[in-house]
Amino acid sequence: AEGVEEEADLYRSLTGGGNDSHITSLLYGGGTPLTNSGGVPWTAAYVDTIGEPTADLRSNIAAEARAKIVYERLINLTDDPGIRDALKFLMTREIAHQKSFEKALHAIQP
């Protein structure tokens, strides 16, 4: 960590302070770090699986169905045509994902 801070100080001296997001980008090899909007690093805890393909696919199908219901409810709460269009687009994607998971489930079930 000490070497990383020295590199960050060197970068700041070369750029006249600059924006620390560039330092983060450089330290991650030029790419963006895998973090959520709060800056918390990604972990495998975000993966929802039990390791049994049919059970995992059923879980994914249910999650997509729940998301579709949420989008339907949000569409009913707004009169703004732009927001409604965006929500309909997202809802259509959930339906497509659900159908893809259903096809995969039927393909692996005996």
C-alpha positions in Angstrom: 0.0 0.0 0.0 2.9 2.3 0.7 4.2 2.0 -2.9 0.8 2.6 -4.3 0.5 5.9 -2.3 3.9 6.9 -3.5 2.8 6.4 -7.1 -0.4 8.4 -6.4 1.7 11.2 -5.0 4.0 11.2 -8.0 0.9 11.3 -10.3 -0.5 14.2 -8.3 2.8 16.1 -8.6 2.9 15.6 -12.3 -0.7 16.6 -12.9 -0.9 19.4 -10.4 -3.4 17.7 -8.1 -5.8 16.5 -10.7 -8.7 14.2 -10.1 -8.2 11.2 -7.9 -10.4 9.1 -10.2 -7.5 9.0 -12.7 -5.3 7.6 -10.0 -7.8 4.9 -9.3 -8.0 4.2 -13.0 -4.2 3.9 -13.3 -3.9 1.7 -10.3 -6.6 -0.7 -11.8 -4.6 -1.0 -15.1 -6.5 1.7 -16.9 -9.9 0.0 -16.4 -12.6 0.9 -14.1 -12.6 -0.8 -10.7 -15.4 -3.3 -10.0 -17.3 -1.4 -7.3 -20.9 -0.4 -6.7 -22.2 3.2 -6.6 -21.0 3.5 -3.0 -17.4 2.5 -3.9 -17.8 -0.9 -2.2 -15.7 -3.6 -4.1 -17.5 -6.4 -5.9 -17.5 -9.7 -4.1 -18.8 -13.2 -4.9 -21.5 -12.6 -2.4 -23.4 -10.9 -5.2 -23.7 -14.2 -7.0 -26.9 -16.0 -6.3 -26.4 -19.7 -7.1 -26.6 -23.0 -5.3 -24.7 -24.9 -8.0 -27.7 -26.9 -9.3 -28.4 -25.7 -12.9 -32.2 -26.3 -12.9 -32.7 -24.7 -9.5 -30.5 -21.7 -10.5 -32.5 -21.3 -13.7 -35.8 -21.4 -11.8 -34.4 -18.8 -9.4 -33.4 -16.6 -12.4 -36.9 -17.0 -14.0 -38.5 -16.0 -10.7 -36.3 -12.9 -10.4 -37.1 -11.8 -13.9 -40.8 -12.2 -13.2 -40.5 -10.2 -10.0 -38.6 -7.4 -11.9 -41.3 -7.4 -14.6 -44.0 -6.8 -11.9 -42.0 -4.0 -10.4 -41.7 -2.3 -13.8 -45.5 -2.7 -14.4 -46.2 -1.1 -11.1 -43.8 1.8 -11.8 -45.4 2.3 -15.3 -48.8 2.7 -13.6 -47.4 5.3 -11.2 -46.2 7.8 -13.8 -47.8 9.9 -16.6 -44.4 11.0 -18.1 -44.2 9.4 -21.6 -40.4 9.3 -21.5 -40.2 7.5 -18.2 -43.0 5.1 -19.3 -41.1 4.3 -22.5 -37.9 3.7 -20.6 -39.7 1.4 -18.1 -41.4 -0.4 -20.9 -38.0 -1.0 -22.6 -36.6 -2.4 -19.3 -39.6 -4.5 -18.8 -39.3 -6.0 -22.3 -35.7 -6.9 -21.5 -36.8 -8.7 -18.3 -39.4 -10.7 -20.4 -36.7 -11.6 -22.9 -34.3 -12.7 -20.1 -37.1 -14.8 -18.5 -37.9 -16.5 -21.8 -34.2 -17.2 -22.4 -33.9 -18.8 -19.0 -37.1 -20.8 -19.6 -35.6 -22.1 -22.9 -32.4 -23.1 -21.2 -34.3 -24.9 -18.4 -36.4 -26.9 -20.9 -33.2 -27.7 -22.8 -31.5 -29.4 -19.8 -34.6 -31.0 -18.1 -35.1 -34.7 -19.0 
